[in-house]
């Protein structure tokens, strides 16, 4: 479809996922490891940004 600018998962930037960072985010934010891994993959490796995103997820849940 021409002009369709929806973002699909394949269009997101790919970030190298560090297992230690995923484990730490999952532990500190009380998230499942698969959810923490997805946050790192989608939003990058900035621990402060990831922690804020994790808090917002927990607030909605």
N, C-alpha and C positions, 0 to 999 in steps of 0.2 A: 504494500500500500504506500503510494508516494506521499511524502510529507508527514508520515507517521513517525513521531520522534519519541515514542515510548522507550524507556530504558529497560533492556532485558538483562538478566544476570550475566550473559556472555559479553555485554558491553562494559561491564564494570572493570576498573583497573585490577589487575592481578597483583597481589602482594604476597611475598614469601611469608609463610606462616611459621612462626617459631613456636614449637611445642611448649617450651618453658613459659613463654608469654601467655599462651592460651591457658595453661594450667594455672598460672598466677591470676589471670583475669577471672577465670572460673571460680577460684577459691575466694578471692577478695570480694567479688560481686555476687557470689552465691548463684552462679549461672551453670547450667549444664555445659560440659566441655564442647559439645557440638555447636551450641549457641555462641559461646565465647570464640570458637574458631571462625565462625561465620562473621562475627563482628570484626575480627582482625583482618579477614580476607577482604571484606567490603570497605573498611574504613581506614586501614593502614596500621602502622605500628606505634602511633603516639599513645603512650599509656594514659595520659590525662584525658585525652579525647575518648578513648575506649572506656575508661571508668565512668565518665559522664554519660555516655551512651548506655552503658550497662545499668546505671542508676535509673535512667529514664525508662528502660525496659521493665525493670523491677517495679517502678511506680505505676506503670500501666497494668501490669499483671495482677 
